[in-house]
Amino acid sequence: MVKDTFKAVFVLVLLFATLSFAEFYLNVGTVQIGNENYMVYEFGPEFTVGPLTLGLTLTTYATDLTTGSFYFGYPGSSTPSTNILDGINITALGLDLGNVWFRYGRMRPVTYGMGFVFSGYSNPNARTLDAGIRLGTLSASAHVPYQLAQLSTFTFTQSDPVYTAVVSSKISLFELSAFGGVDMDGLKEDAVATPLTYAAGISLTTNVLGFSIGAEAGAQIWKDGTIGYGAFGGIFGDFGMFQFVAGPFYASDGFKPWLISRNYSFEKSQPDFGPDKYKSDLGYIANLALTLSPYGKVAVLLKGNFEGNMTLSGEGIINIPAIGGTNGLVLYGYLYDETPFEGGQFFDDNTQARLTIAYPVFAGFYAGVKYIWEDSQWKQTAFVGGSTNF
């Protein structure tokens, strides 16, 4: 008993004695494992030394803060551990050697080509493995959503159902990219509705007078065998603080532009999700983004067709500088509405929106209040942890 206690104290001292020269990661949130909901606490240092990145945390799970069970081991196993040593885990690991690179850590948004098929898809609660190669003008990478749930037992779990890959090459004045992905939820025998199983696309872009002009075509394959096709052509530019993209698109029955985006998880949870929901469409998009570093950024996307239907989405973050003895304030907002301004209402039953007011306690750690538009009213909830809670 004394020997085990000494080991635990030694490891903790070794782990946290490095905080003076490492970034400190801290997160408090919730996670569902099986049919049980847990509070999860993660804290520890993350190093970046040259091409190497390494993050270590002490991770704990609790079913209830006062009377529930408390685990250091991954509670998804048959015998979750209460030994503090089993709470030590690798949460970030990366190495970039130029021609070869890999990165394991919190999932970053996935966007390929001009974003017509994969547009900022992310899962803030997932850690994933991304790896790739660079050989002259050719590059390739793969996105594998698996994470190390417990280091001491080498327990790995699938952290997200979407696997993707991309190959890009410079051909004369053009950048050619081919990409695809599979949603493992769509391959399940007990999948609800008619899920999406595969998505793929190809894009070709070039630079003209500081603007990028290009085209992208894609396909979406559903579990019932339906194949939808779509294409987009347009112009986009990045002028430092101002970015934009605009142009026309076409979508056949069974294809939705920008389906695999930040809104994808919500979209596929709806009971009517499937190829029959998305009818042939011909329209336009306009996406504007403004970045004022370090004060924040905002992006607005308008998608419409020539019959008057529109979808409006937007996301923005504002950093209010520290004043007096405060640490400043962070405001975050998100909006998605497939029937904007319908009936003269800005917020209605079809609106998804949230507003976060967060106070930076220290670097990378916040305490705040989040307002979520749900059932035609704003619902309030408090949180502490990293920006993934926004």
C-alpha positions in Angstrom: 0.0 0.0 0.0 2.8 2.4 0.9 4.7 1.4 -2.2 1.7 2.1 -4.4 1.2 5.5 -2.7 4.8 6.4 -3.2 4.6 5.5 -6.9 1.5 7.6 -7.3 3.0 10.7 -5.6 6.2 10.3 -7.6 4.4 10.2 -10.9 2.2 13.2 -10.1 5.2 15.2 -9.0 7.1 14.3 -12.2 4.0 15.1 -14.2 3.2 18.5 -12.8 6.7 19.7 -12.0 7.1 20.5 -15.7 4.3 23.0 -15.8 6.7 26.0 -15.6 7.9 25.3 -19.1 4.9 23.6 -20.7 1.4 24.7 -21.7 -1.3 23.6 -19.3 -4.4 21.8 -20.5 -7.5 21.7 -18.3 -11.0 20.6 -19.2 -14.1 19.8 -17.3 -17.1 18.4 -19.2 -19.5 15.6 -19.7 -19.2 12.4 -21.8 -21.6 9.5 -22.5 -20.1 6.0 -22.4 -22.6 3.3 -23.1 -25.8 4.3 -21.4 -24.1 6.2 -18.6 -23.3 9.9 -18.4 -20.0 10.9 -16.7 -18.4 14.1 -15.6 -14.8 14.0 -16.9 -11.9 16.0 -15.6 -8.6 16.3 -17.5 -5.6 18.4 -16.6 -1.8 18.2 -17.4 1.0 19.7 -19.4 1.5 19.8 -23.2 5.0 20.2 -24.7 6.2 21.3 -28.2 9.9 20.8 -28.7 11.0 21.3 -32.3 9.0 18.8 -34.4 7.7 16.9 -31.4 4.4 17.5 -29.5 3.5 15.5 -26.4 0.6 16.0 -24.0 0.0 14.1 -20.7 -3.1 14.4 -18.5 -4.6 13.0 -15.4 -8.1 12.0 -16.4 -10.9 11.1 -14.0 -14.5 10.2 -14.4 -17.4 10.6 -12.0 -21.0 9.5 -12.1 -22.0 12.1 -9.5 -20.0 14.8 -7.8 -21.2 13.9 -4.3 -22.6 10.3 -4.0 -21.6 8.7 -7.3 -18.7 6.5 -8.3 -15.3 8.0 -9.1 -12.9 6.3 -11.6 -9.4 6.9 -12.9 -9.6 4.0 -15.4 -11.8 4.2 -18.5 -15.3 3.4 -17.2 -16.3 1.7 -20.5 -14.3 -1.4 -19.5 -15.8 -4.3 -17.4 -13.7 -3.4 -14.4 -13.0 0.4 -14.3 -10.0 1.3 -12.1 -9.9 3.4 -9.0 -6.1 3.4 -9.1 -4.7 6.9 -9.7 -1.9 5.6 -11.9 -4.6 4.4 -14.4 -5.7 8.0 -14.8 -2.5 9.1 -16.5 -3.0 9.2 -20.3 -1.5 10.5 -23.5 -3.8 13.2 -25.0 -1.6 14.7 -27.6 1.3 13.3 -29.7 2.7 14.7 -32.9 5.8 14.6 -35.0 6.5 16.5 -38.2 9.6 15.4 -40.2 8.8 17.3 -43.3 8.1 14.5 -45.8 6.2 12.5 -43.1 4.0 13.8 -40.3 1.4 12.6 -37.8 -0.7 14.2 -35.1 -2.8 12.7 -32.4 -5.0 15.0 -30.3 -8.2 16.9 -30.1 -10.0 16.8 -33.4 -9.5 19.7 -35.8 -12.2 20.7 -38.4 -12.1 18.8 -41.6 -12.3 20.8 -44.8 -11.3 19.6 -48.3 -11.2 21.4 -51.6 -13.6 24.4 -51.7 -15.6 22.9 -48.8 -18.5 21.8 -51.0 -18.6 18.2 -49.6 -16.5 18.5 -46.4 -16.8 21.9 -44.8 -15.4 22.3 -41.3 -16.7 19.0 -39.9 -15.7 18.5 -36.3 -16.5 16.7 -33.1 -15.2 18.8 -30.1 -15.2 15.8 -27.7 -13.1 13.6 -29.9 -9.4 12.9 -30.2 -8.2 11.6 -33.5 -5.1 10.5 -35.4 -4.2 12.4 -38.6 -1.2 11.4 -40.7 0.3 12.2 -44.0 3.1 12.5 -46.5 4.6 15.3 -48.6 6.6 14.4 -51.7 7.3 17.5 -53.8 4.1 18.7 -55.3 2.2 15.6 -54.1 0.7 15.3 -50.6 -1.7 12.8 -49.0 -3.3 12.5 -45.6 -5.8 10.3 -43.7 -8.1 11.1 -40.7 -8.6 8.2 -38.3 -11.1 8.9 -35.5 -9.6 6.6 -32.8 -8.4 7.7 -29.3 -6.5 6.2 -26.5 -9.0 5.8 -23.7 -6.6 4.3 -21.1 -2.8 4.2 -21.3 -2.2 1.6 -18.7 -4.3 -1.1 -20.5 -3.8 0.3 -24.0 -7.6 0.6 -24.4 -8.5 2.3 -27.7 -12.0 3.4 -28.7 -13.6 4.9 -31.8 -14.1 8.6 -31.0 -16.1 9.6 -34.1 -17.8 7.6 -36.9 -16.4 9.6 -39.9 -13.1 8.5 -41.6 -11.6 10.6 -44.4 -8.6 10.9 -46.7 -7.3 13.3 -49.3 -4.7 13.4 -52.0 -3.5 16.7 -53.5 -1.1 17.6 -56.3 0.1 20.7 -58.0 -0.4 20.4 -61.8 1.0 23.4 -63.8 -1.0 26.4 -62.5 -3.7 24.3 -60.8 -4.2 22.6 -57.5 -6.0 19.2 -57.9 -7.5 17.5 -54.9 -9.4 14.2 -54.6 -11.0 13.2 -51.3 -13.5 10.9 -49.7 -14.9 9.6 -46.5 -17.1 6.9 -44.9 -19.5 7.3 -42.0 -19.4 4.0 -40.0 -22.8 4.8 -38.5 -24.3 4.4 -41.9 -22.9 0.9 -42.2 -24.6 -0.4 -39.0 -27.4 -2.9 -39.5 -29.6 -1.2 -36.9 -29.0 2.3 -38.3 -32.1 4.6 -38.1 -33.7 6.3 -41.1 -31.6 6.0 -44.3 -28.1 7.1 -43.3 -25.2 8.4 -45.5 -22.5 5.9 -46.0 -19.9 7.4 -48.3 -19.0 10.8 -49.7 -16.3 11.8 -52.2 -15.3 14.8 -54.3 -12.7 16.3 -56.5 -11.7 20.0 -56.8 -9.5 22.1 -59.2 -8.4 25.6 -58.3 -6.0 28.2 -59.6 -4.9 31.7 -58.7 -5.8 34.7 -60.8 -4.8 38.3 -59.8 -4.9 37.4 -56.2 -8.2 35.6 -56.4 -8.6 31.8 -56.4 -11.0 30.5 -59.1 -12.1 26.9 -59.0 -14.7 24.2 -59.3 -15.6 21.1 -57.2 -17.8 18.1 -57.9 -19.0 15.6 -55.3 -21.1 12.5 -54.7 -23.0 11.2 -51.7 -23.9 7.5 -51.4 -26.7 6.4 -49.1 -27.4 3.1 -47.4 -30.4 2.3 -49.7 -28.1 2.7 -52.8 -29.2 6.2 -53.7 -26.3 8.3 -55.2 -26.6 12.0 -55.3 -24.4 14.4 -57.3 -23.4 18.0 -57.0 -21.1 20.6 -58.4 -20.0 24.1 -57.5 -17.9 26.7 -59.3 -16.9 30.1 -58.0 -14.3 32.6 -56.8 -12.8 32.9 -53.4 -10.1 35.1 -51.9 -8.2 35.7 -48.7 -7.1 39.3 -48.1 -5.8 39.0 -44.6 -8.7 40.3 -42.5 -11.3 39.7 -45.1 -12.1 36.4 -46.8 -15.0 35.4 -49.1 -16.3 32.7 -51.5 -19.2 33.0 -53.9 -20.7 31.2 -56.9 -23.5 29.0 -58.3 -24.1 25.3 -57.5 -26.2 22.4 -58.7 -27.4 19.4 -56.6 -29.3 16.4 -57.8 -31.8 14.4 -55.8 -30.1 12.9 -52.8 -27.2 15.4 -52.6 -26.9 18.3 -50.1 -24.1 20.8 -50.4 -22.0 21.3 -47.3 -23.8 18.3 -45.6 -20.7 17.1 -43.7 -20.1 20.3 -41.7 -20.3 21.3 -38.1 -24.1 20.7 -38.3 -23.8 17.2 -39.6 -24.2 15.4 -36.3 -27.5 17.2 -35.7 -28.7 16.7 -39.3 -28.3 13.0 -39.2 -30.0 12.6 -35.9 -33.3 13.9 -37.4 -36.0 11.2 -38.1 -36.4 12.3 -41.7 -32.7 12.2 -42.5 -32.1 10.5 -45.8 -31.8 11.0 -49.6 -35.5 11.7 -50.0 -35.1 14.8 -47.8 -32.8 16.5 -50.3 -34.3 17.3 -53.7 -32.7 18.6 -56.8 -31.6 22.2 -56.4 -29.9 25.0 -58.4 -28.8 28.0 -56.6 -25.9 30.1 -55.2 -23.8 30.6 -52.1 -22.0 33.6 -50.6 -19.7 33.2 -47.6 -18.1 36.2 -46.0 -15.6 36.2 -43.1 -13.9 39.0 -41.2 -10.9 38.6 -38.9 -9.6 41.3 -36.6 -6.8 39.7 -34.7 -6.6 39.5 -31.8 -10.1 40.9 -31.2 -12.0 38.1 -32.9 -13.6 36.9 -36.2 -17.0 36.3 -37.7 -18.2 34.3 -40.7 -21.6 34.3 -42.4 -22.9 31.9 -45.0 -26.0 32.4 -47.2 -27.2 29.6 -49.4 -30.2 30.1 -51.6 -31.9 28.9 -54.8 -33.8 30.7 -57.5 -37.2 29.8 -56.0 -36.6 32.0 -52.9 -35.5 29.4 -50.4 -32.5 30.3 -48.2 -30.3 28.9 -45.5 -28.4 31.2 -43.2 -25.6 30.2 -40.9 -23.0 32.1 -39.0 -20.3 31.8 -36.3 -18.3 34.4 -34.5 -16.1 35.1 -31.5 -15.2 38.4 -29.9 -12.3 38.8 -27.5 -12.8 41.7 -25.1 -9.3 42.9 -23.9 -8.4 42.8 -20.2 -9.5 46.0 -18.4 -8.1 46.9 -14.9 -7.6 43.7 -12.9 -9.8 41.5 -15.1 -8.7 38.9 -17.7 -11.1 40.2 -20.3 -14.1 38.4 -21.7 -14.9 36.1 -24.6 -18.2 36.1 -26.5 -19.1 33.3 -28.9 -22.2 32.9 -31.1 -23.5 30.3 -33.5 -26.5 30.3 -35.8 -28.1 27.9 -38.3 -31.5 28.5 -39.9 -33.0 26.8 -43.0 -36.0 29.3 -42.9 -34.4 32.6 -42.0 -36.9 35.5 -41.3 -39.9 33.2 -42.0 -43.0 34.9 -40.8 -41.0 37.9 -39.8 -39.3 35.9 -37.0 -35.5 35.9 -36.6 -35.6 32.9 -34.2 -38.2 30.2 -34.8 -38.6 26.4 -34.3 -36.1 25.7 -37.1 -33.4 27.9 -35.7 -30.3 26.4 -34.0 -28.4 29.1 -32.0 -26.2 29.5 -29.0 -24.5 32.3 -27.2 -21.6 31.8 -24.8 -20.2 34.4 -22.4 -16.8 33.1 -21.0 -14.4 34.5 -18.5 -10.7 33.4 -19.0 -9.6 32.1 -15.6 -6.1 31.5 -17.0 -4.6 30.4 -20.4 -6.9 28.0 -22.1 -9.4 27.6 -19.2 -12.7 29.4 -18.9 -15.7 29.7 -16.7 -18.9 31.0 -18.2 -22.6 30.8 -19.1 -24.0 29.3 -22.3 -27.5 30.2 -23.7 -29.0 27.6 -26.1 -32.1 28.3 -28.3 -34.2 25.2 -27.8 -38.0 24.7 -27.9 -38.5 28.3 -29.0 -36.8 29.7 -25.9 -33.3 30.4 -24.5 -32.0 27.8 -22.0 -29.1 28.7 -19.7 -26.3 26.4 -18.6 -23.0 27.0 -16.8 -19.7 25.4 -17.7 -16.0 25.4 -16.8 -13.2 24.1 -19.0 -11.6 24.7 -22.4 -13.0 26.5 -25.5 -14.6 23.2 -26.7 -17.4 23.9 -24.3 -18.4 27.0 -26.3 
